[in-house]
Amino acid sequence: MENPFKKVINSEKLPDIIKEKVMDDINVVKLALDVTDLLTIKYPEAINDIFNLSRKNKK
């Protein structure tokens, strides 16, 4: 696969469409990380806290 960034000469400005595509890719990765964090860490911790709270109330 050919690297498109090697085609850009240092004195030339990078096309805006390339910048938008790169930023869109970064945003997709950030979203995926946030969703993964929510589903694998925060949601199970919240469920665990609820069950622990209900067990403490029963005692």
N, C-alpha and C positions, 0 to 999 in steps of 0.2 A: 504494500500500500504506500502510495506516495504522500509525503508530508506536505500539506498545503502551505505551511508556514515558511518552508524553505523557498517558496516562490516569491514571497514578499521581500522586497529590497528594503534595507534599513531606512532609507530616506523616504520611502513611500508610506502613506497612511493606510492602515488596515481598513478594509471595507467594513462598513457598518453592519452588513448582514452577517459577517463572520463574528463580530463582537456580540451581536444578538444571539446567535446560535450557541456561542460559548457560554454566555450568561444564562441562557435557557437550560443548558445542560447542567450548569452548576446549581441552578434552582431546583431542578429535578432531583439531583443528588441530595440536596439539603432536605427536601420534602421527604424523600425515602428514609433518610436518617431520623427525621422527626417522627415519622409514623412507626418506624422500627422501635425507637425509644419508647414511644407511647405504649405500644402493644407488648413489648417484652419486659419493660422495667416498671413504668408508672402504673399501668393497669393492674398487673399482678400484686404490686405493693398495696394498692388501694383495696383490692379484694381481701388481701391478707389482713389489713388493718380493720376492715369491717368484721371479719370473722373473729379476730382477737378481741375486738370491742364487745361483740355479742357474748363471747365466752366469759369475759370479765364481769359483764352484767348478770350473768346466770349465777356466778359464785357469790 
